[in-house]
Amino acid sequence: MKYMLLMQFGPQSGILPMDTWSPEDIKAHIEFMHDVNRELVEAGEFVDAQGLAMPDQARIVRAGQGGVPVVTDGPFPETKEFLVGYWIVDCEGPERAYALAARVSAAPGLNGEPLDMPIEVRQVMAAPPQEL
């Protein structure tokens, strides 16, 4: 089963922005993430993982007249939380996905303390629901 682990960030998380961290703390955090990815590859569970650009670089796109893209800035300042990265894993079931999310949640932050980041876990659907 495939699951997407979504790393959220925002004021409600209580996590200070990374640009306020020491270089040592940033290095430890990034090394932790590389270690997690390596472990997932070795376990045969890694599908994909990506960090995302900050929301000020995001754009909202809608189909305009004739399907022409209409591009606007977004998300907007009232956005309280945003996606900073994700993993797609292929594992036995939800319990394993939850265990992986808990591992990532404990990534080191300031002074090496676990961040306790909120990680959303969602199954990647393999087929449309039977009702359709």
C-alpha positions, 0 to 999 in steps of 0.5 A: 500500500502506498501512503503519502506523508505530508510535512506541514509547517505553520504558526500552530506547530510551534516550530521556529522557522529554519532561518532562525536555527544555527548552522549546526542545527540545520545540518543535523536536521538535513542529515536526519532527513537523508538518513530517513530516506536512506533507511526507506530505500534500504527497506524497499519502502521509498517511492519519492520524497521532495522538499517544496519551495516556500508559499511565496513562490507558489502560484494558483492556476485555473483554466481561463477562456479556451483553457488558457492558464490564468496564473495568480499569486498564492497561497495568500497571507491568511494561509495558516499552514503550508506543505514543506515536503512529502514522502511517498512510501510503499509499506505493509499498511497504515500502522507502518505508515504511522510509525514512519510518520512518527520517526519523521515527526521527531526530526531534530530542531533547535539544540537537537530537540525533537521537533514533534512536527505534525505529519499528515498520513494519507493513503494513495488510492490505487483505483477508483472506489467500487461504487463508481 
